[in-house]
Amino acid sequence: MGGSGGPLEDVLVVDLSRALAGPHAAMMLGDLGARVIKVESPGGDDTRSWGPPFVGPEDGRESTYFLSCNRNKESITLDLKSDDGKDVLTRLVRRADVLVENFRTGVLDRLGFGVARLHELNPRLIILSITGFGHDGPEAGRAGYDQIAQGEAGLMSITGDAEPTRVGVPIGDLLAGMYGAYGVVAALHERDRTGRGKVVRTSLLSAIVGVHAFQGTRYTVAGEVPGRTGNSHPSICPYGMFPCADGAIQVAVGSEALWQRFAKEFGLPADAEGFADNAQRVRNRDQVTAAITEAFAGHTADELLARLDACGVPAGRIRDLEQVYTWEQTKSQGLLLDVDHPTLGRITLPGLPVRFDDGGRTEHLPPPTLGRHGEAIRAWLNAEDGSADRGPS
């Protein structure tokens, strides 16, 4: 055993979470080098049964959903209602730097591991608590699942065209995990000054509202309630998806200088009424879109992208995931990670979205099979000087 490399290689994380938001946060910390011990119930994380698709032998099949959010972790199974489970968790908490949990409000207290008890065991412990709709307020006890949160937090009202549409990935869970990891890193930095850990709280509701961006200020400042605009940008025109002879491409004309070049290249009336500036084009979107559609007709995506590149207008294809993962640019950015899984063999995972000049973490662990590291973790806890060794087993 030894250090994994990465800026958090001296950090021990106990991951009590399941499903996606908490596991994603813990995985992000593991990607940065932390040792992450995933504590699962004897039945395992919920996502182990989410599928199809499942891969591997029938007696050891793995959910690709679980594989997506649990790399760089060790797994131990504990019944937290039993004396043994409580004892092992207590010893883990005493050595941990961070604990991640996404239980419904009050569950940890009933198990005997409320905030006061956790900080009694380890005053330096940072606790990341992720809920569906917040830990307090009139709806604090609500269970949080991503699509419900996307609807409740307004995201579906501004996504899609004919009807409210969810984002194609569980974006509320993922954002909550990202905000949670961001809060943990800040709390670790603060602990260097204060010597004490604190509770970091976020929720699916908070995470989605936190990325409303300009759509949020349209309401809070301008008093407008945004609606759905499909694949067109509500505040910039032209900006979005346009049909061509063999499919569609996307174009982003984000400034007046770009508009002049774009209009000249495709014979559009750059300075005509309804076209002369962005505000006019947004109000006159249908006419602008019709003019561009006519100009693009009969031209392939390759032809249009070459012309747009030549005149300096940002544009791109619409790729499916096979095209993304076989794209040389994706590979060049380190976005594919090969690991050796104990039952699946060599597998490829979507990789780390952050890189460091010195290479960051040097050894990556595959998503663990259920309880795979339990014996080694118990041995480490029992060792006379286990706290000196934080490397993965």
N, C-alpha and C positions, 0 to 999 in steps of 0.2 A: 504494500500500500504506500501511497505517497501523494504529494500535491498534484492537482490536475492542471495547474496553471490558470491564468485568468485573474482579474482584479479582485474577485471575491473568494479566492482559494482558501482563505483562513476563516470562512464563514460556514457555520453549520445550520442548516435549515431543517426543521421538522414540519413535514407537509401532512396535515390532517385533512386536507380538502379532497373533494371528489368532483366528478363531472368535468367542468372545463375552466371556469374563471380562476379558481384557486390553483389547480394543477398548472395552468398556463403561467401564472405568476411565479410559482415555484420552479417551473422549467426555465423561465427566463433567468432566475437567479442561478440555477445550475449551469446554464449556458455561459454565465459569467465566471464560472469556476467554483461556486459554492458546492459543498457536499450536501445533497438533499436526501433525507430519509423519508420515504413515503410510508405513512402509517395507514394501512388499509384494514377494513373490517374483514373477518374471515371469509365473507362472500366476495370481497374485492370491490374496487371502484365501480360505480355504476356503468362507466363507459366501457368496461370490459365486455359487457353484453350488448352494446349498441352496434347494430349491424343488421344485414350485411352492408359492406363486405367483411368477411372474416378470412384470415389466411392461416396456413399451417395445418398440421395434422389434426384430425378430429378430436383426439384426446388432449390436444394442447393448442387449440385454435386461438388466434389473437384477433381482436377487433382493430381495424385500421384507425378507427376513431381514437381508441386508447393510445395507439402508437403515435398519434399526432401531437400529444401534449404531455408525454411522460419520459422523454429522453433525459439522460444525465441524472437519474434517480436510482436509489436502492429501495427495495420493498420489504416491509415487515408487516405481518398480520397480527393485530391485537384486538381482543374483545375489551373495549374500554369500560364495560360494565363489570368486568371481572377484577379480582384483586391482582392477578398477574398482569393484566393489561394496564391497570392503573399504575402498578409499580414500575413497569418498563417505561411508560410514558413519563412518569415523574423523573426517572433518571435521565431520559432524553432531554426533557425540558431544562434540567439543571445544567446541561452541557451546551444547550443550543444558543445560537444568536438570534434566530428568527423562528417563529411559529406561524404557519399559514393555516387559516381555517375558514370554511364557508358554510358552517352549520346555520340553521335558522336561529334567530335570536333566542338566547336562553338555554340552548342545548348544552353548551360547554359548562355552564353553571350547574346544570342538573347532573352532569357527569363528575362534578367536583373539581373542574379546571376553569373556573371563572377567572377574570382578569386579576382580581386581587390575589387569588391563590397562585396563579402563574407567576406574578411578580414577587410573591413571597418566596417561591421556589428559586427564582432567578431574576433579581432586580434589573439585570442588563438585557433581559429578553425583549425583543421587538415582536409585537403581535400584529399580524396582518389579518384583518377580519373583513371578509367580503360577503355582502348580503344582496338580496334581490332589489329591495327598495329602501334600504337604509336601516340602521340599527335602532333608530328612534322615530318619533312621529306617529301619526294616526294609523299608518299601514306598515309598521315595522315588522310585523310577524309574517308578512306574505312570502310565500315561496317564490323564488326567482328563476324562471326559465327564459332563455334568450328571446324566443319569438314573442312571448308575452311582454317582455321588457321593451322590445323594439316597437311594439304597438303602443304600450302605455307611455313611453318616453318620446313619442312623436316621430320616430324615425320612419315608420312605414307611411306616415301621412305625406312625406316629401320624397318618397321613393316609388318608382314605377310610373305608369302612365294612366291606364284606364281605371285601375283599382289600387288600393294600398298594397305595397309589396315589401316583403322582408329582404334584407340583404342576403346574398347567397352563402355567406359564412356566418357563424354565430358571433356577430360583431360586438354585441353587448358583453358577452362573456369574455371575449378576447381583449376588449378595451378595459374592462374591469381588472383583468389580470395585468395588463400593461400599466395601468395607473397604480395598481397595488404594488408591483415591483418597483416602480418609480418612487413611491412613498417609502418603501423599505430602504432603498439606497439612501434617501435623504435622512431617514431615521438613524441608519448606521453611522452616517457622517456626524449627526448631532450627538450621538452617544459618545463619540470620541471626545467631545467637550464636556458633556454632563455626567458621563459614567452610568447613565440610566437608560433603559429601554422605554418605549412608549407604544401605545396602540395606534396603528394606522388603519383607518376605515375607508372603504369605498363600497360602491354598489353598482349593479347593472344600470339602475336609473341614473346615478351620478355620472357614470362613464359615458352614457349616451348623450345626456344633456351637455356634458363637458365637451362634446365634439359637434354640437349644433353650429358652431362657428358663425358665419355670416347669416345663416338662416335664423339663428337665435336673435341676433341683433335686428334683423328685419322686424321681429315682433317687439322686442324689449325697447328698442329705440324708435323705430319708424311706425310701430303700431300695425304692421301688416302681418297677416297670418299666411305663411307660405303654403303653397300647394305643390302638387306633383307636376314636373315638367319633363318627365321621361328622360331621354338621353340628351336633352338640351340644357344648357346652363341657365339658371333663372336670372342672372345678372350680367352675362357676357354674351354677345352675339357677333359673329358665329363662333360657337364653341360646342362641340358635340359630335354626334354620329350622323354621317351622311351616306346615302346609298351610292353604289357605283356599279359598273357592269358585272362584276363577279362577287358582289357582296356589299361590304360597307367599310369605310375608314372613319377615323376620328380626326378632327381638326380643332386646334385651339388658337383662335385669333385674339390674343389677349391685350393688344395695344393698338392704337391708331396707326402707328408705323407699320405693324404687321398687316392691318387691314388694307392699307394702300398697296402693299406688295401683293397680297392675296388677290385683291380686286383686279389689279393690273394683269396678273398672270392668267386669270380666268375670265377676263372681259366683263367684269361686273361694274355697275355704275357707282364708283367709289364715293362721289360727292353729291349724288342725287338725293332729293328729299326722301327721308326714310332710311337712307343708307349712310349718311354723312358722318355720324358719330355713333358711339356705342349705345347711348341712351335711345337714339332714334331706332337703331337696329333691334334693340330688345323689344321696343314697342311694336316694331314692324316685322317681328320674327318670322311669321308665316311667309311673307313676301321674300325676305332674304333667303330663307331656307329653300323656297321654290326656285329662286334664281341659281343657287348653288347646285341644287339637284339637277337642274337642266344643264349646267356647265359640266358636271361630273358624268352625265349620261354617256354611255358608249366607251368610257375609259375604265381600264382595269385598276385595281388597287395598286399594283406595282407601278403603273404609269403615273398615277396621281401622286403617289408618295415620292417618286423621283422628282417630279416637278415641284412639289411642296418643299422638299429638302433643298432643291436648288435655289429657291427664292427665300429660304430661311423661315418658313412657317412651320411651327410644330405640328406634327401629325403622326398617326400610328395605326397599326393593325388592331384587329380584335381577335386575340388568340384564345384557343381552348387550352386546357391545362396540359395536354400532351405537348402542344406546341410551345408552351412556356417552359416545361421541364426539359425539352430537347433543344432549346434555344441556347446558342453558345454564350450569349450575354448573361443569361441566368447562371450558367455554369461558371463563368468568369468571376462572378460576385460571391462565390462560395455558398450558393443557396441550395446546394445539394450535399447531404451529409451521409456517408456510408458508415454503418456500424455493424458489428457482428452480434446477432441476436441468438440467445441460447437454444431456441427451437426453430427459428426461421432461417438461420444462417445469415449470410450477408444481405442486408437490406439498405435501401436508400430512403432517407427522410428529407422532407423540406428542411433546409438548414437554417443557420443563424443569420438574422437580418442585420447584425452589428459586427463589424470587424475592427480589430486593433492592429496597429502597426507592428507590434511585436508578436502577433499571431494569436494572442488570447489563450483560451483553454486548449491544451494539447492532447487530452485524452477524453473521448466522449463515450458515455455509457449508453447502451441500447435501452429502450423502455423495458422495465423489469417484468419478468413473469411473477405471478402472485406469490408473495412471501419468499422470493428467491434469496434474499439476503438476511432473513430473520436470524438464522443461527449465527452468522458472522457478526451481526449487530449486537446480539446478546453477548457473544464472547468479548466483543470490544467493550461493552458496558461493564463486564465483569473483570476486565483486565486491570491490573494494579495501577497502570498509568495510561489508561485509555484516552484521557483528555488530550494527551500530547500528540495523538495521531488522528487526523481528520480526513485521511485519504479514503477514496472509495474502495470497498472490498470486492 
